[in-house]
Amino acid sequence: MTDGGAAPSPRGAAVGRRIGIGLMYGLWKPRVLGAWRVPASGPVILAVNHSHGIDGPMLMGTAPRPVHFLIKKEAFVGPLDPFLRGIGQLKVDRQAADRKAITDALGVLATGGVLGIFPEGTRGEGDFASLRAGLAYFAVRSGAPVVPVAVLGSTDRPSRLTPAVPRLRARIDVVFGDAFEAGDGSGRRTRKALDEATVRIQERLTAHLAQARRLTGR
C-alpha cells in the first residue's frame, strides 16, 4: 500500500485467503506439497517463482496462512485497486525506492505476518535465475525465515477459451521447501552482507526448484 494509504490488514488477508481457496480449488486442481514446512506462527517470507499471472492467487489459496503479497502498482487499476487493498495486498513501485511499500512490508513481518515476494521481480521463466536484492533486504532486516515455494504447471496448458489462464481443472503443483535464515547471523545490513545473502537465497531457491521438479515430474 502506498500513497499514504492504510497499513495492510491481517483481517483483509484472511478474507483474501478464503477467496483464493474458493477460486483456485473451484477452477483448478492444486496439489500442495510440504505446506507443513511453513512456520505456524511468527513472521515468514514466502519466496515464489513467477512464470504466470495465476501464481500469486494460487499461493494465496493454497498457503496454510494468509499472505500479504508485494504486487506491482500497475495491477492496482480500476476496481482492482480497492479490492487488492481490501484483501491486505501491498502496492509497490518497482521503478523506484518505494519507502511506503518497504515500511508496510516490514510492518507485516514485525506483527508476525506472512510476506509473499516474487524475488525475480517480474514474470519470466520462473527459474530464480535473476534475483533482485529486495528479498535479501527484508529477510536480513526483519530476521524472518524464508520459505521457498515452487509453483509448477501454471504454464503447461492454457485454456482454449482464455489463454491468459491455465486450462480449467488443470493440475497445478505448489511445493513448499524448508525454511532457512538468509543472513549470516551477524545482523549486518551492509551492501556486502545483502549481496552475500542474495547469493545464499538464490542457491537455496534454485535447489528447491530442482527438487520440486524431481518430486512432481514437471
N, CA and C atoms as a LAMMPS dump frame, in Angstrom:
ITEM: TIMESTEP
0
ITEM: NUMBER OF ATOMS
654
ITEM: BOX BOUNDS ff ff ff
-5.0000000000000000e+02 5.0000000000000000e+02
-5.0000000000000000e+02 5.0000000000000000e+02
-5.0000000000000000e+02 5.0000000000000000e+02
ITEM: ATOMS id mol type element x y z
1 1 1 N 0.839 -1.176 0
2 1 2 C 0 0 0
3 1 3 C 0.88 1.234 0
4 2 1 N 0.627 2.129 -0.845
5 2 2 C 1.429 3.317 -0.927
6 2 3 C 0.522 4.528 -0.91
7 3 1 N 1.155 5.681 -1.179
8 3 2 C 0.417 6.931 -1.312
9 3 3 C -0.355 7.274 -0.046
10 4 1 N 0.239 6.928 1.134
11 4 2 C -0.391 7.307 2.38
12 4 3 C -1.588 6.473 2.76
13 5 1 N -1.831 5.346 2.114
14 5 2 C -2.968 4.509 2.433
15 5 3 C -2.793 3.815 3.768
16 6 1 N -3.85 3.138 4.213
17 6 2 C -3.805 2.435 5.486
18 6 3 C -2.846 1.257 5.408
19 7 1 N -2.374 0.835 6.58
20 7 2 C -1.491 -0.323 6.639
21 7 3 C -2.254 -1.565 6.187
22 8 1 N -1.543 -2.554 5.635
23 8 2 C -2.214 -3.778 5.175
24 8 3 C -2.917 -4.491 6.32
25 9 1 N -4.126 -4.944 6.056
26 9 2 C -4.973 -5.518 7.088
27 9 3 C -4.822 -7.034 7.19
28 10 1 N -4.45 -7.565 8.381
29 10 2 C -4.407 -9.019 8.559
30 10 3 C -5.769 -9.655 8.313
31 11 1 N -6.836 -8.967 8.745
32 11 2 C -8.182 -9.499 8.525
33 11 3 C -8.49 -9.547 7.027
34 12 1 N -8.053 -8.503 6.304
35 12 2 C -8.252 -8.486 4.861
36 12 3 C -7.529 -9.631 4.179
37 13 1 N -6.286 -9.915 4.626
38 13 2 C -5.527 -11.02 4.047
39 13 3 C -6.203 -12.356 4.312
40 14 1 N -6.839 -12.479 5.485
41 14 2 C -7.56 -13.714 5.797
42 14 3 C -8.764 -13.881 4.869
43 15 1 N -9.442 -12.767 4.573
44 15 2 C -10.55 -12.814 3.611
45 15 3 C -10.013 -13.193 2.229
46 16 1 N -8.873 -12.59 1.853
47 16 2 C -8.266 -12.914 0.569
48 16 3 C -7.918 -14.389 0.456
49 17 1 N -7.475 -14.971 1.561
50 17 2 C -7.158 -16.403 1.549
51 17 3 C -8.399 -17.239 1.29
52 18 1 N -9.501 -16.869 1.936
53 18 2 C -10.744 -17.623 1.725
54 18 3 C -11.226 -17.494 0.276
55 19 1 N -11.094 -16.293 -0.278
56 19 2 C -11.458 -16.105 -1.685
57 19 3 C -10.549 -16.945 -2.58
58 20 1 N -9.242 -16.928 -2.268
59 20 2 C -8.29 -17.703 -3.056
60 20 3 C -8.569 -19.188 -3.01
61 21 1 N -8.927 -19.697 -1.832
62 21 2 C -9.252 -21.116 -1.697
63 21 3 C -10.437 -21.464 -2.596
64 22 1 N -11.472 -20.643 -2.541
65 22 2 C -12.665 -20.917 -3.342
66 22 3 C -12.379 -20.894 -4.829
67 23 1 N -11.639 -19.883 -5.284
68 23 2 C -11.366 -19.752 -6.717
69 23 3 C -10.383 -20.804 -7.216
70 24 1 N -9.28 -20.966 -6.512
71 24 2 C -8.238 -21.869 -7.005
72 24 3 C -8.692 -23.322 -7.01
73 25 1 N -9.362 -23.74 -5.934
74 25 2 C -9.836 -25.131 -5.891
75 25 3 C -11.106 -25.31 -6.713
76 26 1 N -11.823 -24.228 -6.958
77 26 2 C -13.022 -24.325 -7.779
78 26 3 C -12.717 -24.407 -9.26
79 27 1 N -11.651 -23.719 -9.692
80 27 2 C -11.33 -23.647 -11.114
81 27 3 C -10.242 -24.629 -11.538
82 28 1 N -9.314 -24.929 -10.628
83 28 2 C -8.207 -25.812 -10.978
84 28 3 C -8.06 -26.927 -9.946
85 29 1 N -7.022 -27.707 -10.05
86 29 2 C -6.812 -28.819 -9.128
87 29 3 C -5.432 -28.689 -8.498
88 30 1 N -5.289 -27.813 -7.518
89 30 2 C -3.989 -27.656 -6.875
90 30 3 C -3.575 -28.919 -6.114
91 31 1 N -2.301 -29.247 -6.227
92 31 2 C -1.721 -30.3 -5.394
93 31 3 C -0.649 -29.632 -4.538
94 32 1 N -0.872 -29.616 -3.249
95 32 2 C 0.003 -28.883 -2.332
96 32 3 C 0.897 -29.867 -1.587
97 33 1 N 2.194 -29.614 -1.659
98 33 2 C 3.169 -30.485 -1.019
99 33 3 C 4.032 -29.672 -0.052
100 34 1 N 4.201 -30.179 1.155
101 34 2 C 5.104 -29.552 2.117
102 34 3 C 4.576 -28.322 2.816
103 35 1 N 3.263 -28.1 2.829
104 35 2 C 2.72 -26.91 3.485
105 35 3 C 3.076 -26.879 4.975
106 36 1 N 3.324 -28.025 5.563
107 36 2 C 3.688 -28.104 6.977
108 36 3 C 5.031 -27.433 7.248
109 37 1 N 5.796 -27.172 6.193
110 37 2 C 7.098 -26.528 6.385
111 37 3 C 6.976 -25.027 6.674
112 38 1 N 5.819 -24.456 6.418
113 38 2 C 5.604 -23.04 6.733
114 38 3 C 5.385 -22.917 8.232
115 39 1 N 6.206 -22.128 8.938
116 39 2 C 6.003 -21.972 10.386
117 39 3 C 4.567 -21.581 10.7
118 40 1 N 4.003 -22.203 11.733
119 40 2 C 2.593 -21.994 12.064
120 40 3 C 2.321 -20.612 12.622
121 41 1 N 3.343 -19.946 13.135
122 41 2 C 3.176 -18.6 13.687
123 41 3 C 4.473 -17.835 13.524
124 42 1 N 4.392 -16.538 13.729
125 42 2 C 5.573 -15.696 13.612
126 42 3 C 5.816 -15.253 12.184
127 43 1 N 6.717 -14.293 12.005
128 43 2 C 6.974 -13.75 10.665
129 43 3 C 7.637 -14.763 9.747
130 44 1 N 7.258 -14.737 8.492
131 44 2 C 7.875 -15.615 7.493
132 44 3 C 7.74 -14.957 6.127
133 45 1 N 8.73 -15.2 5.286
134 45 2 C 8.7 -14.701 3.913
135 45 3 C 8.569 -15.889 2.976
136 46 1 N 7.552 -15.87 2.118
137 46 2 C 7.398 -16.897 1.094
138 46 3 C 7.998 -16.358 -0.197
139 47 1 N 9.039 -17.022 -0.688
140 47 2 C 9.725 -16.611 -1.916
141 47 3 C 9.272 -17.524 -3.047
142 48 1 N 8.549 -16.957 -4.008
143 48 2 C 7.826 -17.747 -5.005
144 48 3 C 8.397 -17.509 -6.413
145 49 1 N 8.591 -18.592 -7.168
146 49 2 C 8.97 -18.406 -8.573
147 49 3 C 7.759 -17.838 -9.323
148 50 1 N 8.021 -17.199 -10.458
149 50 2 C 6.935 -16.45 -11.102
150 50 3 C 7 -16.621 -12.621
151 51 1 N 6.151 -17.494 -13.139
152 51 2 C 6.108 -17.696 -14.588
153 51 3 C 4.729 -17.421 -15.171
154 52 1 N 3.721 -17.198 -14.297
155 52 2 C 2.359 -16.986 -14.781
156 52 3 C 1.615 -16.067 -13.819
157 53 1 N 0.676 -15.3 -14.343
158 53 2 C -0.094 -14.373 -13.521
159 53 3 C -0.928 -15.047 -12.454
160 54 1 N -1.177 -16.347 -12.596
161 54 2 C -2.013 -17.054 -11.633
162 54 3 C -1.216 -17.486 -10.403
163 55 1 N 0.116 -17.349 -10.454
164 55 2 C 0.963 -17.877 -9.379
165 55 3 C 0.647 -17.246 -8.024
166 56 1 N 0.47 -15.91 -7.997
167 56 2 C 0.161 -15.239 -6.739
168 56 3 C -1.164 -15.675 -6.147
169 57 1 N -2.258 -15.568 -6.913
170 57 2 C -3.539 -16.049 -6.397
171 57 3 C -3.514 -17.525 -6.005
172 58 1 N -2.761 -18.336 -6.761
173 58 2 C -2.674 -19.757 -6.432
174 58 3 C -2.038 -19.946 -5.064
175 59 1 N -1 -19.18 -4.776
176 59 2 C -0.359 -19.309 -3.471
177 59 3 C -1.273 -18.782 -2.363
178 60 1 N -1.991 -17.703 -2.641
179 60 2 C -2.913 -17.174 -1.633
180 60 3 C -3.959 -18.214 -1.248
181 61 1 N -4.363 -19.043 -2.215
182 61 2 C -5.39 -20.039 -1.951
183 61 3 C -4.87 -21.363 -1.435
184 62 1 N -3.549 -21.562 -1.458
185 62 2 C -3.005 -22.855 -1.031
186 62 3 C -2.07 -22.759 0.171
187 63 1 N -1.588 -21.561 0.485
188 63 2 C -0.707 -21.409 1.645
189 63 3 C -1.505 -21.669 2.926
190 64 1 N -0.86 -22.218 3.95
191 64 2 C -1.588 -22.528 5.189
192 64 3 C -1.904 -21.301 6.038
193 65 1 N -1.351 -20.135 5.655
194 65 2 C -1.614 -18.892 6.391
195 65 3 C -1.92 -17.773 5.4
196 66 1 N -2.655 -16.741 5.822
197 66 2 C -2.913 -15.611 4.929
198 66 3 C -1.608 -14.93 4.517
199 67 1 N -1.552 -14.492 3.258
200 67 2 C -0.316 -13.913 2.713
201 67 3 C -0.56 -12.485 2.247
202 68 1 N 0.368 -11.602 2.598
203 68 2 C 0.391 -10.237 2.074
204 68 3 C 1.448 -10.201 0.969
205 69 1 N 1.021 -10.043 -0.274
206 69 2 C 1.962 -10.02 -1.393
207 69 3 C 2.374 -8.595 -1.741
208 70 1 N 3.634 -8.437 -2.096
209 70 2 C 4.086 -7.217 -2.749
210 70 3 C 3.732 -7.348 -4.221
211 71 1 N 2.865 -6.463 -4.712
212 71 2 C 2.352 -6.551 -6.08
213 71 3 C 2.647 -5.244 -6.815
214 72 1 N 3.062 -5.356 -8.057
215 72 2 C 3.408 -4.169 -8.84
216 72 3 C 2.225 -3.211 -8.904
217 73 1 N 2.538 -1.914 -8.862
218 73 2 C 1.484 -0.9 -8.801
219 73 3 C 0.6 -0.917 -10.045
220 74 1 N 1.126 -1.424 -11.169
221 74 2 C 0.349 -1.461 -12.407
222 74 3 C -0.887 -2.344 -12.292
223 75 1 N -0.887 -3.259 -11.317
224 75 2 C -2.046 -4.146 -11.142
225 75 3 C -3.187 -3.447 -10.407
226 76 1 N -2.878 -2.34 -9.728
227 76 2 C -3.878 -1.647 -8.931
228 76 3 C -4.611 -0.625 -9.796
229 77 1 N -5.434 -1.115 -10.699
230 77 2 C -6.174 -0.233 -11.598
231 77 3 C -7.672 -0.513 -11.472
232 78 1 N -8.475 0.547 -11.651
233 78 2 C -9.921 0.398 -11.627
234 78 3 C -10.4 -0.265 -10.35
235 79 1 N -11.378 -1.173 -10.456
236 79 2 C -11.936 -1.822 -9.271
237 79 3 C -10.954 -2.746 -8.568
238 80 1 N -9.87 -3.139 -9.272
239 80 2 C -8.883 -3.998 -8.625
240 80 3 C -8.141 -3.27 -7.513
241 81 1 N -8.039 -1.934 -7.622
242 81 2 C -7.31 -1.172 -6.614
243 81 3 C -7.926 -1.342 -5.226
244 82 1 N -9.191 -0.975 -5.019
245 82 2 C -9.763 -1.154 -3.676
246 82 3 C -9.881 -2.627 -3.267
247 83 1 N -10.05 -3.506 -4.254
248 83 2 C -10.154 -4.932 -3.922
249 83 3 C -8.838 -5.456 -3.362
250 84 1 N -7.728 -5.187 -4.067
251 84 2 C -6.426 -5.67 -3.615
252 84 3 C -6.042 -5.052 -2.271
253 85 1 N -6.334 -3.759 -2.126
254 85 2 C -6.065 -3.12 -0.842
255 85 3 C -6.901 -3.767 0.257
256 86 1 N -8.156 -4.065 -0.075
257 86 2 C -9.071 -4.625 0.912
258 86 3 C -8.669 -5.996 1.404
259 87 1 N -7.977 -6.765 0.561
260 87 2 C -7.543 -8.098 0.987
261 87 3 C -6.076 -8.09 1.439
262 88 1 N -5.607 -6.904 1.835
263 88 2 C -4.314 -6.819 2.517
264 88 3 C -3.081 -6.909 1.653
265 89 1 N -3.214 -6.645 0.349
266 89 2 C -2.045 -6.73 -0.532
267 89 3 C -1.318 -5.385 -0.599
268 90 1 N -0.036 -5.407 -0.925
269 90 2 C 0.816 -4.234 -0.86
270 90 3 C 1.203 -3.779 -2.261
271 91 1 N 0.962 -2.525 -2.543
272 91 2 C 1.313 -1.954 -3.852
273 91 3 C 2.747 -1.453 -3.818
274 92 1 N 3.535 -1.822 -4.828
275 92 2 C 4.931 -1.403 -4.856
276 92 3 C 5.298 -0.86 -6.233
277 93 1 N 6.039 0.234 -6.223
278 93 2 C 6.589 0.815 -7.444
279 93 3 C 7.945 0.168 -7.676
280 94 1 N 8.038 -0.664 -8.711
281 94 2 C 9.28 -1.405 -8.961
282 94 3 C 10.373 -0.544 -9.576
283 95 1 N 10.013 0.659 -10.017
284 95 2 C 10.982 1.513 -10.693
285 95 3 C 11.671 2.5 -9.75
286 96 1 N 11.296 2.485 -8.475
287 96 2 C 11.864 3.449 -7.532
288 96 3 C 11.952 2.808 -6.155
289 97 1 N 12.665 3.481 -5.244
290 97 2 C 12.731 3.024 -3.855
291 97 3 C 11.415 3.42 -3.184
292 98 1 N 10.484 2.508 -3.126
293 98 2 C 9.147 2.778 -2.621
294 98 3 C 9.144 2.641 -1.1
295 99 1 N 9.348 3.756 -0.417
296 99 2 C 9.504 3.734 1.037
297 99 3 C 8.248 3.244 1.748
298 100 1 N 7.085 3.622 1.238
299 100 2 C 5.833 3.191 1.879
300 100 3 C 5.667 1.679 1.769
301 101 1 N 5.965 1.13 0.593
302 101 2 C 5.86 -0.318 0.419
303 101 3 C 6.851 -1.044 1.325
304 102 1 N 8.06 -0.501 1.442
305 102 2 C 9.075 -1.109 2.31
306 102 3 C 8.604 -1.088 3.765
307 103 1 N 8.083 0.069 4.195
308 103 2 C 7.594 0.2 5.57
309 103 3 C 6.448 -0.77 5.842
310 104 1 N 5.515 -0.882 4.901
311 104 2 C 4.376 -1.781 5.089
312 104 3 C 4.813 -3.243 5.106
313 105 1 N 5.757 -3.602 4.236
314 105 2 C 6.233 -4.985 4.196
315 105 3 C 6.932 -5.348 5.5
316 106 1 N 7.774 -4.451 5.994
317 106 2 C 8.438 -4.702 7.273
318 106 3 C 7.419 -4.726 8.407
319 107 1 N 6.349 -3.915 8.275
320 107 2 C 5.293 -3.916 9.281
321 107 3 C 4.566 -5.245 9.351
322 108 1 N 4.322 -5.856 8.182
323 108 2 C 3.693 -7.184 8.142
324 108 3 C 4.53 -8.185 8.931
325 109 1 N 5.85 -8.149 8.713
326 109 2 C 6.744 -9.089 9.391
327 109 3 C 6.873 -8.764 10.878
328 110 1 N 6.884 -7.474 11.208
329 110 2 C 7.023 -7.073 12.609
330 110 3 C 5.837 -7.521 13.451
331 111 1 N 4.684 -7.659 12.817
332 111 2 C 3.487 -8.105 13.544
333 111 3 C 3.247 -9.607 13.39
334 112 1 N 4.265 -10.33 12.898
335 112 2 C 4.174 -11.78 12.824
336 112 3 C 3.408 -12.306 11.637
337 113 1 N 3.309 -11.51 10.563
338 113 2 C 2.563 -11.932 9.391
339 113 3 C 3.418 -12.614 8.339
340 114 1 N 2.773 -12.975 7.246
341 114 2 C 3.429 -13.67 6.135
342 114 3 C 3.534 -12.72 4.951
343 115 1 N 4.757 -12.509 4.479
344 115 2 C 5.008 -11.648 3.334
345 115 3 C 5.329 -12.515 2.122
346 116 1 N 4.611 -12.3 1.023
347 116 2 C 4.87 -13.035 -0.209
348 116 3 C 5.648 -12.173 -1.19
349 117 1 N 6.72 -12.728 -1.744
350 117 2 C 7.578 -11.98 -2.668
351 117 3 C 7.9 -12.835 -3.886
352 118 1 N 7.84 -12.199 -5.053
353 118 2 C 8.391 -12.796 -6.262
354 118 3 C 9.811 -12.252 -6.386
355 119 1 N 10.823 -12.995 -5.935
356 119 2 C 12.179 -12.423 -5.868
357 119 3 C 12.79 -12.104 -7.231
358 120 1 N 12.218 -12.66 -8.311
359 120 2 C 12.727 -12.337 -9.64
360 120 3 C 12.275 -10.948 -10.092
361 121 1 N 11.331 -10.359 -9.355
362 121 2 C 10.906 -9.003 -9.637
363 121 3 C 9.818 -8.883 -10.678
364 122 1 N 9.76 -9.817 -11.609
365 122 2 C 8.757 -9.77 -12.669
366 122 3 C 8.544 -11.17 -13.203
367 123 1 N 7.493 -11.345 -13.96
368 123 2 C 7.199 -12.664 -14.522
369 123 3 C 8.229 -13.024 -15.577
370 124 1 N 8.7 -14.261 -15.549
371 124 2 C 9.708 -14.699 -16.517
372 124 3 C 9.67 -16.203 -16.665
373 125 1 N 10.856 -16.803 -16.648
374 125 2 C 10.937 -18.259 -16.786
375 125 3 C 10.555 -18.977 -15.497
376 126 1 N 10.554 -18.241 -14.401
377 126 2 C 10.192 -18.863 -13.123
378 126 3 C 11.252 -19.796 -12.602
379 127 1 N 12.525 -19.524 -12.954
380 127 2 C 13.602 -20.43 -12.558
381 127 3 C 14.556 -19.814 -11.54
382 128 1 N 14.201 -18.659 -10.989
383 128 2 C 15.022 -17.974 -9.984
384 128 3 C 16.403 -17.604 -10.524
385 129 1 N 16.554 -17.466 -11.837
386 129 2 C 17.875 -17.214 -12.419
387 129 3 C 18.378 -15.812 -12.109
388 130 1 N 17.469 -14.857 -11.948
389 130 2 C 17.886 -13.479 -11.705
390 130 3 C 17.095 -12.912 -10.543
391 131 1 N 17.769 -12.762 -9.409
392 131 2 C 17.1 -12.279 -8.202
393 131 3 C 17.443 -10.817 -7.942
394 132 1 N 16.439 -10.068 -7.514
395 132 2 C 16.678 -8.712 -7.062
396 132 3 C 17.03 -8.736 -5.572
397 133 1 N 17.547 -7.61 -5.084
398 133 2 C 18.045 -7.564 -3.707
399 133 3 C 16.937 -7.386 -2.677
400 134 1 N 15.699 -7.12 -3.108
401 134 2 C 14.632 -6.823 -2.161
402 134 3 C 14.395 -7.925 -1.157
403 135 1 N 14.375 -9.171 -1.598
404 135 2 C 14.116 -10.285 -0.695
405 135 3 C 15.192 -10.35 0.387
406 136 1 N 16.452 -10.211 -0.011
407 136 2 C 17.544 -10.253 0.967
408 136 3 C 17.399 -9.134 1.989
409 137 1 N 17.015 -7.954 1.531
410 137 2 C 16.849 -6.822 2.44
411 137 3 C 15.789 -7.123 3.492
412 138 1 N 14.62 -7.585 3.059
413 138 2 C 13.545 -7.866 4.004
414 138 3 C 13.927 -8.992 4.964
415 139 1 N 14.599 -10.007 4.444
416 139 2 C 14.964 -11.152 5.281
417 139 3 C 16.012 -10.766 6.316
418 140 1 N 17.031 -10.02 5.892
419 140 2 C 18.095 -9.635 6.815
420 140 3 C 17.601 -8.589 7.806
421 141 1 N 16.846 -7.634 7.319
422 141 2 C 16.36 -6.549 8.181
423 141 3 C 15.399 -7.08 9.245
424 142 1 N 14.511 -7.988 8.867
425 142 2 C 13.487 -8.476 9.801
426 142 3 C 13.938 -9.694 10.595
427 143 1 N 14.883 -10.461 10.046
428 143 2 C 15.272 -11.711 10.673
429 143 3 C 14.283 -12.836 10.434
430 144 1 N 13.27 -12.587 9.585
431 144 2 C 12.252 -13.606 9.314
432 144 3 C 12.833 -14.735 8.46
433 145 1 N 12.447 -15.981 8.73
434 145 2 C 12.896 -17.083 7.877
435 145 3 C 12.257 -16.999 6.502
436 146 1 N 12.961 -17.548 5.531
437 146 2 C 12.476 -17.592 4.148
438 146 3 C 12.048 -19.019 3.82
439 147 1 N 10.861 -19.167 3.249
440 147 2 C 10.392 -20.474 2.781
441 147 3 C 10.297 -20.413 1.255
442 148 1 N 11.09 -21.211 0.54
443 148 2 C 10.985 -21.225 -0.923
444 148 3 C 9.723 -21.943 -1.36
445 149 1 N 9.099 -21.43 -2.413
446 149 2 C 7.874 -22.042 -2.937
447 149 3 C 7.993 -22.159 -4.443
448 150 1 N 7.706 -23.348 -4.964
449 150 2 C 7.708 -23.573 -6.409
450 150 3 C 6.282 -23.833 -6.869
451 151 1 N 5.803 -22.996 -7.791
452 151 2 C 4.502 -23.215 -8.426
453 151 3 C 4.778 -23.77 -9.817
454 152 1 N 4.335 -24.989 -10.076
455 152 2 C 4.659 -25.689 -11.312
456 152 3 C 3.381 -26.12 -12.034
457 153 1 N 3.364 -25.943 -13.338
458 153 2 C 2.243 -26.387 -14.149
459 153 3 C 1.316 -25.275 -14.582
460 154 1 N 1.522 -24.05 -14.09
461 154 2 C 0.605 -22.963 -14.437
462 154 3 C 0.727 -22.546 -15.898
463 155 1 N 1.857 -22.88 -16.537
464 155 2 C 2.034 -22.506 -17.942
465 155 3 C 1.927 -23.698 -18.886
466 156 1 N 1.618 -24.883 -18.37
467 156 2 C 1.65 -26.087 -19.202
468 156 3 C 0.601 -26.092 -20.308
469 157 1 N -0.655 -25.887 -19.928
470 157 2 C -1.746 -25.984 -20.903
471 157 3 C -2.71 -24.831 -20.717
472 158 1 N -2.585 -23.779 -21.519
473 158 2 C -3.5 -22.649 -21.381
474 158 3 C -4.919 -23.022 -21.781
475 159 1 N -5.866 -22.305 -21.221
476 159 2 C -7.268 -22.513 -21.561
477 159 3 C -7.51 -22.143 -23.022
478 160 1 N -8.338 -22.923 -23.715
479 160 2 C -8.66 -22.6 -25.105
480 160 3 C -9.592 -21.396 -25.192
481 161 1 N -10.358 -21.175 -24.133
482 161 2 C -11.274 -20.039 -24.134
483 161 3 C -10.559 -18.747 -23.747
484 162 1 N -9.68 -18.855 -22.746
485 162 2 C -8.934 -17.687 -22.268
486 162 3 C -7.486 -18.088 -22.068
487 163 1 N -6.63 -17.893 -23.071
488 163 2 C -5.24 -18.324 -22.983
489 163 3 C -4.475 -17.699 -21.815
490 164 1 N -5.016 -16.63 -21.225
491 164 2 C -4.322 -15.96 -20.13
492 164 3 C -4.331 -16.779 -18.841
493 165 1 N -5.13 -17.837 -18.775
494 165 2 C -5.189 -18.666 -17.573
495 165 3 C -4.984 -20.129 -17.952
496 166 1 N -4.568 -20.97 -16.997
497 166 2 C -4.429 -22.396 -17.287
498 166 3 C -5.779 -23.037 -17.631
499 167 1 N -5.723 -24.161 -18.322
500 167 2 C -6.934 -24.902 -18.652
501 167 3 C -7.689 -25.242 -17.369
502 168 1 N -9.003 -25.068 -17.401
503 168 2 C -9.815 -25.351 -16.228
504 168 3 C -9.631 -26.794 -15.773
505 169 1 N -9.562 -26.949 -14.468
506 169 2 C -9.363 -28.243 -13.802
507 169 3 C -7.981 -28.828 -14.052
508 170 1 N -7.054 -28.01 -14.577
509 170 2 C -5.677 -28.479 -14.748
510 170 3 C -5.032 -28.639 -13.373
511 171 1 N -4.114 -29.583 -13.275
512 171 2 C -3.399 -29.767 -12.019
513 171 3 C -2.224 -28.792 -11.947
514 172 1 N -2.137 -28.091 -10.852
515 172 2 C -1.032 -27.178 -10.607
516 172 3 C -0.398 -27.554 -9.277
517 173 1 N 0.899 -27.76 -9.296
518 173 2 C 1.606 -28.178 -8.089
519 173 3 C 2.18 -26.97 -7.363
520 174 1 N 1.997 -26.944 -6.051
521 174 2 C 2.581 -25.905 -5.194
522 174 3 C 3.423 -26.622 -4.15
523 175 1 N 4.738 -26.418 -4.226
524 175 2 C 5.665 -27.168 -3.377
525 175 3 C 6.399 -26.209 -2.438
526 176 1 N 6.213 -26.4 -1.146
527 176 2 C 6.882 -25.578 -0.134
528 176 3 C 8.174 -26.266 0.304
529 177 1 N 9.231 -25.467 0.461
530 177 2 C 10.516 -26.012 0.889
531 177 3 C 10.797 -25.723 2.353
532 178 1 N 11.974 -26.122 2.8
533 178 2 C 12.371 -25.909 4.189
534 178 3 C 12.69 -24.438 4.44
535 179 1 N 12.262 -23.942 5.592
536 179 2 C 12.57 -22.565 5.975
537 179 3 C 14.066 -22.434 6.254
538 180 1 N 14.628 -21.27 5.916
539 180 2 C 16.044 -21.031 6.187
540 180 3 C 16.27 -19.556 6.511
541 181 1 N 17.379 -19.286 7.186
542 181 2 C 17.768 -17.915 7.515
543 181 3 C 18.661 -17.386 6.395
544 182 1 N 18.33 -16.209 5.892
545 182 2 C 19.098 -15.645 4.778
546 182 3 C 20.371 -14.963 5.243
547 183 1 N 20.351 -14.402 6.441
548 183 2 C 21.521 -13.695 6.945
549 183 3 C 22.597 -14.65 7.441
550 184 1 N 23.747 -14.076 7.806
551 184 2 C 24.853 -14.902 8.299
552 184 3 C 24.908 -14.943 9.816
553 185 1 N 23.897 -14.368 10.447
554 185 2 C 23.843 -14.379 11.904
555 185 3 C 24.488 -13.182 12.563
556 186 1 N 25.153 -12.347 11.775
557 186 2 C 25.858 -11.195 12.339
558 186 3 C 24.948 -9.985 12.52
559 187 1 N 23.81 -9.989 11.822
560 187 2 C 22.92 -8.841 11.88
561 187 3 C 23.351 -7.692 10.983
562 188 1 N 24.427 -7.888 10.227
563 188 2 C 24.917 -6.823 9.346
564 188 3 C 23.922 -6.538 8.222
565 189 1 N 23.8 -5.249 7.866
566 189 2 C 22.9 -4.851 6.784
567 189 3 C 23.647 -4.075 5.713
568 190 1 N 24.941 -4.281 5.626
569 190 2 C 25.748 -3.581 4.635
570 190 3 C 25.44 -4.126 3.246
571 191 1 N 25.885 -3.397 2.222
572 191 2 C 25.69 -3.854 0.85
573 191 3 C 26.334 -5.226 0.648
574 192 1 N 27.514 -5.42 1.215
575 192 2 C 28.2 -6.706 1.088
576 192 3 C 27.385 -7.817 1.743
577 193 1 N 26.835 -7.523 2.918
578 193 2 C 26.033 -8.536 3.613
579 193 3 C 24.79 -8.891 2.816
580 194 1 N 24.153 -7.881 2.197
581 194 2 C 22.954 -8.144 1.394
582 194 3 C 23.298 -8.92 0.131
583 195 1 N 24.444 -8.586 -0.475
584 195 2 C 24.872 -9.323 -1.666
585 195 3 C 25.131 -10.789 -1.326
586 196 1 N 25.776 -11.02 -0.19
587 196 2 C 26.051 -12.401 0.232
588 196 3 C 24.739 -13.135 0.545
589 197 1 N 23.799 -12.429 1.159
590 197 2 C 22.503 -13.041 1.469
591 197 3 C 21.757 -13.386 0.183
592 198 1 N 21.859 -12.509 -0.826
593 198 2 C 21.202 -12.771 -2.109
594 198 3 C 21.752 -14.037 -2.745
595 199 1 N 23.068 -14.23 -2.671
596 199 2 C 23.693 -15.446 -3.221
597 199 3 C 23.18 -16.673 -2.481
598 200 1 N 23.133 -16.596 -1.132
599 200 2 C 22.633 -17.733 -0.347
600 200 3 C 21.184 -18.049 -0.703
601 201 1 N 20.381 -16.996 -0.829
602 201 2 C 18.975 -17.186 -1.162
603 201 3 C 18.826 -17.842 -2.527
604 202 1 N 19.581 -17.349 -3.515
605 202 2 C 19.465 -17.897 -4.865
606 202 3 C 19.848 -19.37 -4.896
607 203 1 N 20.883 -19.729 -4.16
608 203 2 C 21.297 -21.128 -4.114
609 203 3 C 20.191 -22.001 -3.519
610 204 1 N 19.573 -21.542 -2.438
611 204 2 C 18.524 -22.331 -1.788
612 204 3 C 17.273 -22.414 -2.653
613 205 1 N 16.898 -21.304 -3.286
614 205 2 C 15.689 -21.315 -4.109
615 205 3 C 15.877 -22.189 -5.349
616 206 1 N 17.052 -22.074 -5.975
617 206 2 C 17.322 -22.88 -7.168
618 206 3 C 17.327 -24.364 -6.835
619 207 1 N 17.944 -24.714 -5.69
620 207 2 C 17.976 -26.118 -5.265
621 207 3 C 16.568 -26.621 -4.973
622 208 1 N 15.75 -25.782 -4.344
623 208 2 C 14.372 -26.201 -4.045
624 208 3 C 13.579 -26.42 -5.328
625 209 1 N 13.749 -25.53 -6.29
626 209 2 C 13.011 -25.672 -7.548
627 209 3 C 13.385 -26.972 -8.253
628 210 1 N 14.681 -27.299 -8.263
629 210 2 C 15.122 -28.551 -8.887
630 210 3 C 14.527 -29.752 -8.167
631 211 1 N 14.509 -29.694 -6.836
632 211 2 C 13.931 -30.793 -6.065
633 211 3 C 12.432 -30.904 -6.312
634 212 1 N 11.748 -29.75 -6.401
635 212 2 C 10.305 -29.756 -6.643
636 212 3 C 9.985 -30.363 -8.002
637 213 1 N 10.812 -30.062 -8.996
638 213 2 C 10.597 -30.63 -10.326
639 213 3 C 10.813 -32.144 -10.318
640 214 1 N 11.799 -32.6 -9.581
641 214 2 C 12.011 -34.054 -9.49
642 214 3 C 10.84 -34.711 -8.777
643 215 1 N 10.363 -34.07 -7.728
644 215 2 C 9.28 -34.626 -6.926
645 215 3 C 7.976 -34.728 -7.705
646 216 1 N 7.708 -33.717 -8.535
647 216 2 C 6.434 -33.664 -9.246
648 216 3 C 6.517 -34.207 -10.672
649 217 1 N 7.736 -34.404 -11.164
650 217 2 C 7.911 -34.874 -12.544
651 217 3 C 7.641 -33.805 -13.586
652 218 1 N 7.727 -32.528 -13.201
653 218 2 C 7.454 -31.424 -14.134
654 218 3 C 8.767 -30.788 -14.597
